[in-house]
Amino acid sequence: MKTNNRLSTIPEYELNKLDSIKNHMIKDNKRILDLGIGDPDLAVEDSIIKELIDSCQIPRFNNYSPYEGIKELKKEVINYYKKTFEVNLKENQVLILIGSKEGLSNIIPAVCDVGDYVIIPKPSYPIYELTSRLWGTIPYKIPLKIKNNYLPNIGEIPKEIVYKSKLFIINYPNNPTGALANEDFYKEIVEFSYKNNIVVCNDGAYNEILRGTKYPLSLMQLDKKKNCVEFGTFSKIYNMTGFRLGYVVGNSDVLDSILKIKMNMDSSQFIPIQRAGIKALNLSRGYINKIRNIYDNRIEITQNLLQKHNIGFSKSEGTFYIWCNVPEGYTTDEFCIELLKNYGIIVTPGYVFGNLSYGHFRIAVTKDIKLIEKAFDNLQIYK
């Protein structure tokens, strides 16, 4: 059977080997702690669930939603950006999505033609490269180096690549490194966008998950012309991964193009889920700080455990991830398999985030800290 030849550029599922070992261990009734996936274990706030249920009693709740999302949710996103970032948005600068992952795929054909370049960071969320290839564009990978605090060196991008590029995807707070952007970097990349007529897109999935008392920073605060776009999600800070609800804000022309694709490929999210999103955005900063404090505690304790066992890592400034170094004397696979077979701990091998990341692995602190401490109890001290 003939299939799309672009699929040949997509690698096989990277975690097959670990999954096979995990499944055998589960059959043998062995305890497994999965620190591989960024799926929060925390409960959804009661008022969000109540709104979801109550909204199933409103007239026409079961009908199609407007493709761009219900106006009430768009207005709450506008209010959120005003309250949190002092950014003024108009209704045509907000688009509701079926999770930000959908938008991160659809922005590529919305902005790019087949054969155009998309500039993406490495290491990074695999979707950026995979969707770029599926849509027939060419990913140009710019390395994120620890010496640059995991910020891309824009000056290293060759002029011919800049000329052929229409989209530049960034992700701060960063998955997998836990690094943060700063105002100087955002100013630089916004100027780069203006100068080269390239749409800069920040995947801001973890905008609210920061260490300590740090206040969230948005790309849109530095983009006065609204030339760029930023994606947001309800999945992480509100523990709503399965709800599949997100949004994109910024450049209205780009959003119109994404909407045109949505209108021909999908509909909008179920109305009660969108109304649950409104309730989430109306939760207080106290709720957000409570969630942040939980992750702060987990990150701090886990980093101390890593130090105790001589496992190097980059200090996490945001997200609920820790970017770790594979100990000396191990390949990435050898170490990740040892963690699983000997200690029942699943982590994500660094190469999942790109081939520049062999020698690393990622921990997601999305499990109760007592479970993490117990799993580390028997871990050996590495060299």
Disulfide bonds with the S-S distance in Angstrom:
none
